[in-house]
């Protein structure tokens, strides 16, 4: 289960600023910070090589403390943060969900599947971009592209391939095949020198032979 930090005043306390009538919010922030970049809902701010977030009114929501911070996805209002070489994520709209920076890698949001790929100790897993919960912990040595037609990911564990459903949050085909490929509405699979076919939902269409 993902560890979520409590909301600590030191990191999350809103710091309001007064805006000069002749200055924009961005200009006021630029007077206080070394780096200011505006996105759809927030500013990313930086000072002394550390980064945080301010809202569009200029109120500091996350004080600069991270080594790196960027939007993972503007539509979902999620930022990716890094500290001491580890990555985490923050929901900006509520500031109520914070995934502790523990991953070696975090992808952008995959909008079609509403997932985020993560890596820890050279293994891959998936998070939900909807609520940042862990769909599958990092247990795969490879996660392929999401197939919009089938709603499945091709996954690999111990050099064997299977199929994973982010909707069901489980493997619908165990990682037992040496090869798997989707074409023409079916999956071709191979195991022990034999070939077979699976339907788009992972059920057997043609047994191995």
SEBAZA-666716 format. One line per field, with one value per residue (C-alpha): residue number from 1; chain; x, y, z. Coordinates in steps of 0.2 Angstrom, whole numbers. Each point is the difference from the previous one (the first is absolute). Layout:
SEBAZA-666716
num: c(NUM|...)
chaine: c(A|...)
xx: c(X|...)
yy: c(Y|...)
zz: c(Z|...)
END
This chain:
SEBAZA-666716
num: c(1|2|3|4|5|6|7|8|9|10|11|12|13|14|15|16|17|18|19|20|21|22|23|24|25|26|27|28|29|30|31|32|33|34|35|36|37|38|39|40|41|42|43|44|45|46|47|48|49|50|51|52|53|54|55|56|57|58|59|60|61|62|63|64|65|66|67|68|69|70|71|72|73|74|75|76|77|78|79|80|81|82|83|84|85|86|87|88|89|90|91|92|93|94|95|96|97|98|99|100|101|102|103|104|105|106|107|108|109|110|111|112|113|114|115|116|117|118|119|120|121|122|123|124|125|126|127|128|129|130|131|132|133|134|135|136|137|138|139|140|141|142|143|144|145|146|147|148|149|150|151|152|153|154|155|156|157|158|159|160|161|162|163|164|165|166|167|168|169|170|171|172|173|174|175|176|177|178|179|180|181|182|183|184|185|186|187|188|189|190|191|192|193|194|195|196|197|198|199|200|201|202|203|204|205|206|207|208|209)
chaine: c(A|A|A|A|A|A|A|A|A|A|A|A|A|A|A|A|A|A|A|A|A|A|A|A|A|A|A|A|A|A|A|A|A|A|A|A|A|A|A|A|A|A|A|A|A|A|A|A|A|A|A|A|A|A|A|A|A|A|A|A|A|A|A|A|A|A|A|A|A|A|A|A|A|A|A|A|A|A|A|A|A|A|A|A|A|A|A|A|A|A|A|A|A|A|A|A|A|A|A|A|A|A|A|A|A|A|A|A|A|A|A|A|A|A|A|A|A|A|A|A|A|A|A|A|A|A|A|A|A|A|A|A|A|A|A|A|A|A|A|A|A|A|A|A|A|A|A|A|A|A|A|A|A|A|A|A|A|A|A|A|A|A|A|A|A|A|A|A|A|A|A|A|A|A|A|A|A|A|A|A|A|A|A|A|A|A|A|A|A|A|A|A|A|A|A|A|A|A|A|A|A|A|A|A|A|A|A|A|A)
xx: c(0|6|6|-8|8|-11|-3|14|-1|18|-3|-18|-5|-8|11|-10|7|-6|-1|5|-13|13|8|-6|1|14|10|-2|5|15|6|0|6|14|-12|-18|-10|-19|-11|-18|-4|16|17|15|13|18|13|18|-2|-16|-18|-18|-17|-10|-18|-6|-3|18|-3|14|-7|15|16|16|7|1|15|-12|-18|-11|-17|-3|-17|-9|-18|2|9|14|18|15|13|17|11|17|-2|-17|-17|-17|-17|-11|-18|-1|-19|-2|18|-7|9|18|10|17|15|5|0|15|-11|-18|-7|-13|-18|-6|-17|-7|2|0|16|18|15|12|17|8|16|-1|-18|-15|-18|-15|-9|-18|1|-18|4|19|-3|12|-9|15|16|17|1|3|16|-10|-17|-5|-11|-18|-11|-16|-9|2|2|16|18|13|11|16|6|15|2|-18|-15|-18|-14|-5|-17|1|-19|0|16|7|8|-13|14|14|18|4|3|17|-9|-16|-6|-17|-5|-17|-10|9|15|13|10|14|6|12|1|-18|-12|-18|-12|-10|-15|0|-5|14|-11|6|-4|11|10|19|6)
yy: c(0|17|11|17|14|10|18|9|18|2|-7|4|16|13|16|15|14|18|4|18|7|4|-18|-17|-15|-7|16|0|-18|4|13|-14|-15|-5|-10|2|-10|2|-16|-2|0|5|8|-11|11|-3|8|-6|-15|-6|0|2|5|16|2|13|13|-1|-10|-12|-17|-11|9|-3|-16|-12|-3|-1|3|0|-3|-18|5|16|-7|-11|14|-12|5|-11|4|-6|1|-10|-9|-7|5|3|8|14|3|19|3|-6|-1|-15|-14|-2|-15|0|1|-18|-4|0|5|7|2|13|-4|-13|8|-15|-12|14|-8|5|-11|-1|-9|-5|-12|-2|-7|8|3|11|14|6|18|2|-2|-4|-17|-15|-11|-12|2|0|-19|0|1|8|8|3|13|0|-8|11|-14|-13|11|-10|2|-12|-4|-10|-9|-11|1|-7|10|2|13|12|9|17|0|-17|3|-17|-11|-7|-11|-6|3|-17|4|3|11|10|12|8|1|-2|0|-15|-3|-13|-9|-12|-12|-15|2|-1|14|4|15|9|11|18|-3|-12|-16|-15|1|-13|-11|-2|-13)
zz: c(0|-4|14|1|10|12|-4|9|3|-5|-17|-4|9|-11|-1|-7|-9|-4|-18|-6|-11|-13|1|-6|11|-10|2|19|1|-11|13|13|-9|-12|-11|-5|-13|-2|-4|-2|19|9|-1|3|10|4|12|3|-10|9|-7|5|-5|1|-6|-13|13|6|16|3|2|1|6|-10|7|-15|-11|-15|-3|-16|-6|-4|-7|0|-3|16|10|5|2|1|13|4|16|3|-17|4|-8|7|-6|7|-4|-2|0|18|6|10|-8|1|-6|9|-11|-1|-18|-12|-14|-3|-17|-6|1|-13|-4|-9|14|14|7|4|-2|15|2|16|2|-19|1|-8|7|-3|10|-3|-6|7|18|0|7|-5|-13|0|10|-9|-4|-19|-10|-14|-3|-18|-8|4|-13|-1|-10|14|15|5|2|-6|15|3|16|1|-19|-3|-7|6|-1|14|2|9|1|9|9|-4|-13|-12|-8|11|-5|-7|-19|-8|-13|-2|-13|-5|-18|-9|16|8|10|-7|14|0|14|-1|-19|-2|-6|4|0|13|-2|4|18|2|-1|-11|-18|-6|11|-1|-13)
END
